[in-house]
Amino acid sequence: MLAKKFDPLEKKVWLSSPTMHGEELKYITEAYETNWMSTVGKNINEVERLCQEKTGCKYAVALSAGTAALHLAARLAGERLYGVHRADQGSLQGHKVFCSDMTFDATINPVAYENGEAVFIDTEYDTWNMDPVALEKAFEIYPDVKLIIVAHLYGTPGKIDEIRKIADAHGALIIEDAAESLGASYKGRQTGTFGDFNAISFNGNKIITGSSGGMFMTDSKEDAEKVRKWSTQSRENAPWYQHEEIGYNYRMSNVIAGVIRGQFPHLEEHIAQKKAIFERYRDGFKGLPVSMNPIDFENSEPNYWLSCMIISPEAMCKQVRGESEALYIPEKGKSCPTEILEAIASINAEGRPIWKPMHMQPIYRSHAFITREGNGRAKTNAYIAGGAIGVDGKPLDVGMDIFHRGLCLPSDNKMTPDEQDKIIEVIRACFE
């Protein structure tokens, strides 16, 4: 409960909304005036070129969504590893896939689309991404797994070199979900280039946007051509509509591509603005029992898509979460994500909880979950009413602990310093 009431902001401060610049309309209009309103056209070609140029990947295929890119990557990986399956089976039929646990479910669902079984790998505190130690433990338990799907949370690269080393040692392929991390780099190399198959997103809240859209990226011309074919209903090279395998309507619209084309020149500008927001929060929270989402500055440069914070365990008031509601007990000098999110919402600013880990999701609760100690499912089954601490006083698992104590802060790059200062003031009041 806030110690004092704050007047609301004059306008809504969003978590992360699109920032338009004007060039977008130029390219949309060009598509309209030239009548290239379908899934071919100059805007699509240019967006693919820009992605290749920015990331260093040799081939890029523009698709309707990042999820489409991940789906076709999963199908491609399955067919390479296990051979072509019947359409009603899926290319990952019956095979386990190691997946990032703390992510949006779009990272995971393509495994189900292809009838595979996701095995969730716990998170590590250093970057809030997949824990290489837990991944190695997973291979000890499931040595036959040949595919890993790894995401970079909130624009911060994970320990992808370590993950790649483990994958190579076990003969496994990697799908890199860089949906949130376009423009971020690890050891000087852009994310979206470390996997055997890679995906980025242009969804409405991303660092640059087309309102929708995604990109499949690879260094393999053969894989790019296969994905391009599948994304246009797998039409064969014949004068009539000939189809010899299942396809999808996944191609990007030339109109959407026009928006993305107009956004691309502003990518670095958006990253700089997001970085300034992160640093203002970090400085504004000095003296509070909180810290920002961690960054491995020695090896990586994030795109700062979302600024997040996590409360120190000793400064957490009591908080429980059900499937759709949360409760907390206010306590002097302490707070929790639920209280802070309610407080900033009261002044017309939008935050949100950290991604709820996949192993906690009702749809995936029967799936295996691996921590650095081994099978983490037994510990997760002890999870009661949203608590995050086991009977021994230690976190049940890292992802659950971060979810319990963390939150995403308003990170819109149109937010003014004065607006951010007010948000910081409201958050500081939660700990009074």
TORDRENDREN-676888 format. One line per 3 residues: number of its first residue (from 0); their letters; for each residue y, z, x of C-alpha. Coordinates in pm, 1 decimal. Layout:
NUM) a) Y Z X | ...
This chain:
0) mla) 0.0 0.0 0.0 | 337.7 -99.5 142.0 | 572.2 178.1 244.3
3) kkf) 861.7 -21.1 100.9 | 913.8 -323.2 -120.8 | 1027.6 -650.4 35.0
6) dpl) 1219.0 -924.8 -140.4 | 1022.3 -1249.4 -165.3 | 1097.5 -1546.9 53.7
9) ekk) 1318.8 -1810.2 -105.7 | 1047.8 -2073.9 -80.6 | 670.7 -2061.9 -45.7
12) vwl) 542.8 -2040.9 310.6 | 203.1 -2211.4 316.0 | -93.0 -2148.4 539.2
15) ssp) -73.0 -2504.3 674.3 | 70.3 -2788.4 468.3 | 130.2 -3156.2 555.8
18) tmh) 442.9 -3236.7 758.0 | 566.6 -3587.4 689.4 | 809.3 -3780.3 910.6
21) gee) 883.7 -4115.8 744.7 | 675.6 -4361.4 946.8 | 386.6 -4288.3 708.7
24) lky) 568.7 -4458.4 420.9 | 637.3 -4762.7 637.7 | 267.4 -4822.4 699.8
27) ite) 165.6 -4743.0 340.3 | 422.9 -4997.0 223.9 | 291.6 -5249.3 473.5
30) aye) -58.8 -5211.0 324.4 | 87.2 -5258.4 -24.3 | 303.7 -5558.3 56.9
33) tnw) 25.6 -5737.9 246.6 | -224.0 -5645.4 -27.6 | -463.0 -5478.5 219.6
36) mst) -540.0 -5193.3 -21.4 | -912.3 -5174.0 45.5 | -1124.3 -5036.8 329.1
39) vgk) -1020.3 -5296.9 585.4 | -681.9 -5366.6 737.9 | -445.5 -5323.8 1029.6
42) nin) -383.3 -4953.6 965.5 | -754.0 -4872.4 998.0 | -784.7 -5072.9 1317.2
45) eve) -480.9 -4902.7 1466.0 | -594.3 -4549.8 1372.7 | -930.6 -4613.0 1538.5
48) rlc) -751.3 -4736.0 1849.5 | -520.8 -4434.6 1854.0 | -815.5 -4195.1 1829.0
51) qek) -991.1 -4367.9 2115.6 | -673.8 -4360.1 2323.5 | -599.2 -3993.1 2254.0
54) tgc) -947.5 -3848.5 2297.1 | -1095.5 -4083.0 2554.1 | -1394.5 -4171.3 2337.6
57) kya) -1492.9 -4536.5 2369.5 | -1556.7 -4601.2 2000.5 | -1411.5 -4457.5 1679.2
60) val) -1507.4 -4535.3 1318.8 | -1258.0 -4442.0 1046.5 | -1423.6 -4274.8 747.5
63) sag) -1323.5 -4118.5 416.9 | -1356.9 -3758.7 540.9 | -1461.7 -3547.1 834.9
66) taa) -1762.7 -3447.3 623.4 | -1864.5 -3814.5 604.9 | -1847.8 -3834.6 984.0
69) lhl) -2064.0 -3523.1 1017.5 | -2313.1 -3654.0 763.0 | -2359.0 -3986.7 938.0
72) aar) -2378.6 -3806.2 1271.8 | -2658.4 -3589.1 1132.1 | -2844.5 -3891.2 998.2
75) lag) -2801.2 -4076.3 1326.3 | -2921.4 -3776.8 1529.8 | -3222.8 -3731.6 1305.1
78) erl) -3326.7 -4094.5 1330.3 | -3286.7 -4092.6 1707.5 | -3492.2 -3775.8 1744.3
81) ygv) -3755.1 -3815.4 1475.6 | -3757.2 -4178.7 1366.1 | -3651.7 -4341.5 1038.5
84) hra) -3758.9 -4154.4 724.9 | -3773.3 -4258.1 361.8 | -3443.0 -4229.8 180.6
87) dqg) -3572.9 -3947.0 -40.0 | -3666.2 -3741.4 264.9 | -3368.9 -3755.0 499.0
90) slq) -3367.6 -3805.9 872.9 | -3395.3 -3433.2 954.1 | -3681.5 -3373.1 709.5
93) ghk) -3840.7 -3036.7 786.6 | -3664.5 -2988.6 1121.8 | -3449.8 -2692.7 1224.3
96) vfc) -3095.5 -2742.8 1356.7 | -2895.6 -2480.6 1548.3 | -2548.9 -2447.4 1389.8
99) sdm) -2223.3 -2258.7 1439.7 | -2224.7 -1962.2 1204.8 | -1854.4 -1891.9 1156.5
102) tfd) -1720.0 -2218.7 1021.4 | -1642.9 -2402.8 698.4 | -1956.3 -2512.2 514.7
105) ati) -1870.5 -2880.8 568.1 | -2008.2 -2828.9 919.5 | -2345.4 -2721.0 781.3
108) npv) -2398.4 -2911.4 456.8 | -2484.1 -3245.4 626.5 | -2799.0 -3079.0 762.1
111) aye) -2902.2 -3014.0 402.6 | -2805.0 -3368.8 301.3 | -3065.0 -3490.0 550.4
114) nge) -3320.5 -3226.4 442.1 | -3303.0 -3030.2 763.7 | -3287.4 -2651.7 793.6
117) avf) -2985.4 -2486.2 952.3 | -3047.1 -2193.7 1187.6 | -2725.2 -2000.8 1242.3
120) idt) -2613.5 -1894.5 1588.8 | -2390.7 -1586.6 1609.7 | -2029.8 -1596.9 1727.3
123) eyd) -1889.5 -1451.5 2049.5 | -1569.5 -1249.9 2077.5 | -1419.4 -1451.9 2366.9
126) twn) -1333.4 -1759.8 2156.9 | -1472.8 -1683.5 1809.0 | -1709.7 -1977.6 1854.0
129) mdp) -2083.4 -2024.9 1907.4 | -2225.4 -1771.5 2153.8 | -2410.8 -1948.7 2438.5
132) val) -2619.2 -1634.8 2499.3 | -2732.1 -1633.3 2136.3 | -2801.6 -2007.3 2158.8
135) eka) -3030.2 -1954.2 2457.6 | -3205.6 -1676.9 2267.2 | -3251.0 -1914.8 1973.6
138) fei) -3435.1 -2161.8 2197.4 | -3668.2 -1881.2 2303.1 | -3753.9 -1824.8 1936.6
141) ypd) -3752.3 -2191.3 1827.6 | -3825.1 -2397.4 2141.9 | -3887.4 -2721.8 1951.1
144) vkl) -3532.8 -2755.4 1811.0 | -3359.5 -3071.5 1933.8 | -3018.0 -3069.6 1763.4
147) iiv) -2712.5 -2841.3 1787.0 | -2401.0 -2860.6 1568.2 | -2106.1 -2678.5 1722.1
150) ahl) -1756.9 -2631.2 1573.5 | -1428.6 -2533.0 1741.6 | -1279.4 -2264.7 1518.0
153) ygt) -912.6 -2289.3 1415.8 | -837.1 -2537.8 1694.3 | -965.9 -2321.5 1982.9
156) pgk) -1239.4 -2482.6 2194.9 | -1567.5 -2299.5 2235.0 | -1762.3 -2270.7 2559.6
159) ide) -1878.8 -2627.1 2528.9 | -1979.5 -2671.0 2894.0 | -2221.2 -2380.3 2868.9
162) irk) -2353.3 -2507.3 2538.1 | -2401.5 -2857.3 2682.9 | -2589.9 -2714.3 2982.3
165) iad) -2826.8 -2527.3 2749.8 | -2871.8 -2835.8 2529.6 | -2956.4 -3055.2 2829.0
168) ahg) -3207.4 -2801.1 2958.7 | -3390.9 -2816.6 2625.8 | -3352.3 -3189.9 2563.2
171) ali) -3128.7 -3132.3 2260.3 | -2850.4 -3350.2 2120.1 | -2509.0 -3213.2 2019.5
174) ied) -2293.7 -3295.2 1718.0 | -1943.1 -3173.1 1796.1 | -1738.9 -3075.6 1491.4
177) aae) -1381.9 -3108.9 1617.9 | -1240.1 -3128.0 1264.0 | -994.9 -2845.0 1334.7
180) slg) -926.0 -2914.9 1702.7 | -775.8 -3264.5 1740.5 | -548.6 -3251.2 2045.0
183) asy) -715.7 -2942.8 2194.3 | -875.7 -2969.6 2537.1 | -1138.8 -2790.1 2743.8
186) kgr) -1112.6 -2812.1 3121.6 | -872.3 -3102.5 3080.6 | -1095.2 -3300.1 2847.1
189) qtg) -1021.4 -3353.3 2478.8 | -1247.5 -3196.8 2218.1 | -1432.3 -3456.6 2016.3
192) tfg) -1577.2 -3609.1 2333.6 | -1835.4 -3350.0 2442.0 | -2104.6 -3423.4 2185.2
195) dfn) -2351.6 -3707.7 2156.5 | -2181.5 -3761.1 1819.8 | -1835.5 -3627.5 1733.7
198) ais) -1623.7 -3578.8 1422.3 | -1258.8 -3501.4 1347.1 | -1075.9 -3451.5 1018.7
201) fng) -745.2 -3565.3 870.1 | -767.6 -3339.8 564.7 | -438.6 -3232.5 406.2
204) nki) -405.4 -2906.1 600.1 | -503.0 -3035.7 946.3 | -276.9 -3072.3 1251.9
207) itg) -206.5 -3432.7 1144.3 | -318.6 -3564.7 808.5 | -378.2 -3863.8 587.6
210) ssg) -427.4 -3635.7 284.4 | -794.3 -3711.8 352.1 | -993.7 -3907.8 606.6
213) gmf) -1206.5 -3844.7 912.1 | -1332.3 -4011.9 1227.1 | -1674.2 -4056.5 1384.8
216) mtd) -1645.3 -4089.7 1761.8 | -1896.2 -4184.0 2028.3 | -1935.9 -4355.8 2363.7
219) ske) -2221.0 -4566.1 2224.9 | -2134.5 -4907.2 2084.0 | -2472.7 -4921.2 1910.1
222) dae) -2414.5 -4586.9 1735.7 | -2063.0 -4686.3 1628.9 | -2189.2 -5011.2 1479.4
225) kvr) -2467.5 -4828.3 1296.5 | -2224.5 -4579.3 1144.6 | -1983.0 -4855.9 1051.5
228) kws) -2263.8 -5037.3 870.3 | -2389.3 -4727.1 689.6 | -2034.3 -4640.4 579.2
231) tqs) -2001.3 -4973.3 398.0 | -2321.1 -4942.4 190.3 | -2538.8 -5080.3 471.2
234) ren) -2461.1 -5437.7 381.2 | -2654.1 -5682.6 597.8 | -2505.1 -5986.1 768.4
237) apw) -2589.3 -6232.4 489.9 | -2377.4 -6453.8 261.9 | -2486.3 -6243.8 -37.3
240) yqh) -2515.5 -5867.0 -82.1 | -2830.8 -5783.9 109.9 | -2938.5 -5422.6 165.3
243) eei) -3235.9 -5309.7 372.1 | -3152.8 -4938.5 406.4 | -2955.3 -4671.4 224.6
246) gyn) -2579.7 -4681.7 275.5 | -2271.2 -4490.5 164.8 | -1919.6 -4559.2 41.7
249) yrm) -1765.2 -4368.4 332.9 | -1511.4 -4613.1 478.8 | -1148.1 -4503.9 516.0
252) snv) -887.1 -4665.9 292.2 | -623.1 -4878.3 465.3 | -362.2 -4685.1 262.7
255) iag) -485.0 -4346.8 388.4 | -498.3 -4494.6 738.1 | -131.1 -4582.2 701.8
258) vir) -45.7 -4215.1 658.3 | -253.7 -4116.5 962.0 | -102.1 -4398.9 1167.1
261) gqf) 243.9 -4262.1 1091.8 | 134.3 -3908.7 1180.4 | -26.2 -3981.6 1517.3
264) phl) 299.9 -4009.9 1718.9 | 382.3 -3654.5 1605.7 | 56.8 -3487.1 1711.4
267) eeh) 198.2 -3325.9 2026.3 | 512.0 -3221.0 1837.7 | 298.0 -3045.6 1574.4
270) iaq) 91.8 -2873.6 1843.5 | 408.6 -2745.2 2013.7 | 537.3 -2609.9 1681.4
273) kka) 205.9 -2438.0 1608.1 | 201.3 -2288.0 1956.7 | 550.0 -2143.9 1905.3
276) ife) 429.8 -1983.6 1580.3 | 131.1 -1829.3 1759.7 | 354.1 -1687.1 2033.4
279) ryr) 606.8 -1543.4 1785.7 | 327.1 -1360.3 1604.6 | 183.2 -1235.1 1933.9
282) dgf) 521.6 -1100.6 2043.1 | 605.5 -965.6 1698.6 | 285.3 -761.9 1676.7
285) kgl) 337.1 -577.2 2005.5 | 264.8 -210.1 1957.6 | 38.8 -264.6 1656.1
288) pvs) -338.3 -205.0 1676.3 | -407.1 -577.8 1635.3 | -467.8 -883.0 1852.0
291) mnp) -444.9 -1257.7 1800.9 | -737.0 -1499.1 1785.6 | -857.9 -1520.0 2147.5
294) idf) -792.6 -1814.2 2377.4 | -960.9 -1887.9 2708.5 | -639.3 -1997.0 2879.3
297) ens) -819.6 -2050.0 3210.8 | -1033.4 -2329.4 3069.4 | -882.9 -2448.2 2743.1
300) epn) -564.4 -2550.3 2568.5 | -599.9 -2515.0 2189.5 | -402.5 -2704.8 1929.6
303) ywl) -305.7 -2371.3 1765.6 | -389.2 -2509.8 1421.3 | -408.0 -2164.1 1262.9
306) scm) -276.7 -1836.4 1401.0 | -509.7 -1548.2 1321.9 | -517.1 -1175.7 1385.8
309) iis) -786.1 -911.1 1405.7 | -736.6 -539.1 1347.0 | -872.0 -286.0 1596.2
312) pea) -1176.1 -101.9 1453.8 | -1006.1 238.9 1470.0 | -707.7 104.1 1269.9
315) mck) -914.5 -27.6 978.1 | -881.3 150.0 646.1 | -1183.6 142.0 417.5
318) qvr) -1247.5 -207.5 276.8 | -1540.1 -355.3 86.2 | -1597.7 -711.6 -30.1
321) ges) -1824.8 -836.5 -303.5 | -1899.4 -1201.9 -373.0 | -1553.6 -1274.3 -513.8
324) eal) -1348.7 -956.2 -503.1 | -1236.2 -703.2 -242.7 | -1130.9 -340.0 -262.2
327) yip) -965.7 -109.6 -9.6 | -833.4 245.0 15.0 | -481.7 265.3 165.6
330) ekg) -452.3 502.4 458.3 | -148.5 602.8 661.0 | -131.7 424.5 996.6
333) ksc) -418.3 193.1 907.5 | -465.0 -133.0 719.5 | -718.5 -409.0 648.3
336) pte) -716.0 -785.3 584.0 | -717.6 -738.4 205.9 | -406.2 -518.9 213.8
339) ile) -222.6 -751.2 451.4 | -307.4 -1064.0 252.4 | -184.4 -896.3 -65.2
342) aia) 132.5 -784.9 111.8 | 227.6 -1127.6 242.9 | 135.1 -1287.1 -91.1
345) sin) 383.7 -1051.2 -257.5 | 666.9 -1214.7 -61.5 | 548.2 -1569.2 -140.0
348) aeg) 352.9 -1644.2 178.8 | -2.9 -1773.1 200.7 | -272.9 -1635.4 428.7
351) rpi) -649.1 -1629.3 388.7 | -959.1 -1447.9 515.2 | -1142.8 -1568.3 822.5
354) wkp) -1424.3 -1811.3 739.7 | -1707.0 -1610.1 588.0 | -2004.8 -1662.6 822.4
357) mhm) -2263.5 -1906.6 697.1 | -2551.4 -1660.3 724.4 | -2368.2 -1443.5 468.3
360) qpi) -2325.9 -1726.8 217.9 | -2551.4 -1703.2 -90.3 | -2668.2 -2062.2 -47.2
363) yrs) -2788.6 -1999.4 310.5 | -2904.0 -1637.1 306.5 | -3270.1 -1733.4 341.0
366) haf) -3202.9 -1915.9 670.2 | -3266.1 -1772.9 1014.7 | -2973.9 -1615.3 1197.2
369) itr) -2982.0 -1550.4 1572.4 | -2770.1 -1302.9 1770.0 | -2774.3 -1251.4 2145.6
372) egn) -3031.0 -974.6 2086.4 | -3259.7 -1207.6 1892.9 | -3328.7 -1236.6 1520.5
375) gra) -3018.9 -1101.4 1348.7 | -3140.2 -1142.9 990.6 | -3293.7 -795.2 975.3
378) ktn) -2957.0 -643.4 1061.1 | -2777.0 -864.0 812.6 | -3012.7 -747.8 538.0
381) ayi) -2868.2 -400.1 594.5 | -2526.3 -533.2 492.7 | -2408.2 -332.3 190.8
384) agg) -2108.3 -402.8 -33.6 | -1907.2 -588.9 227.3 | -1919.3 -331.5 505.9
387) aig) -1952.0 -454.8 863.3 | -2081.1 -149.4 1048.8 | -2445.4 -49.2 1081.6
390) vdg) -2586.3 303.5 1077.0 | -2542.7 328.8 1454.6 | -2169.3 262.8 1425.2
393) kpl) -2194.9 -81.3 1590.1 | -2115.5 -418.0 1427.6 | -2413.2 -572.8 1251.9
396) dvg) -2318.2 -901.7 1415.4 | -2008.3 -1052.7 1574.9 | -1926.8 -1305.6 1303.6
399) mdi) -1951.8 -1045.5 1029.6 | -1730.9 -810.1 1229.0 | -1459.2 -1073.3 1282.1
402) fhr) -1475.5 -1167.3 914.3 | -1443.1 -800.9 818.0 | -1142.7 -726.5 1043.2
405) glc) -968.8 -1064.9 1076.7 | -739.1 -1289.3 874.4 | -554.7 -1621.6 900.6
408) lps) -177.4 -1591.3 902.7 | 78.8 -1829.0 750.6 | 86.9 -2106.8 1012.8
411) dnk) 288.3 -2384.2 854.0 | 493.0 -2566.0 1115.7 | 785.1 -2592.9 873.4
414) mtp) 813.3 -2212.8 860.4 | 1144.6 -2098.0 1009.6 | 1168.2 -1815.7 1267.8
417) deq) 1351.4 -1603.5 1009.4 | 1071.2 -1654.7 757.4 | 811.5 -1568.4 1018.4
420) dki) 1008.3 -1258.9 1120.9 | 996.3 -1138.8 760.6 | 620.7 -1194.6 744.4
423) iev) 581.5 -996.7 1068.0 | 795.8 -717.6 923.0 | 578.3 -699.6 612.1
426) ira) 261.7 -683.5 822.0 | 405.0 -411.1 1044.3 | 486.7 -209.2 730.5
429) cfe) 119.1 -214.7 632.9 | 45.7 12.4 931.1 | 317.9 267.4 856.7
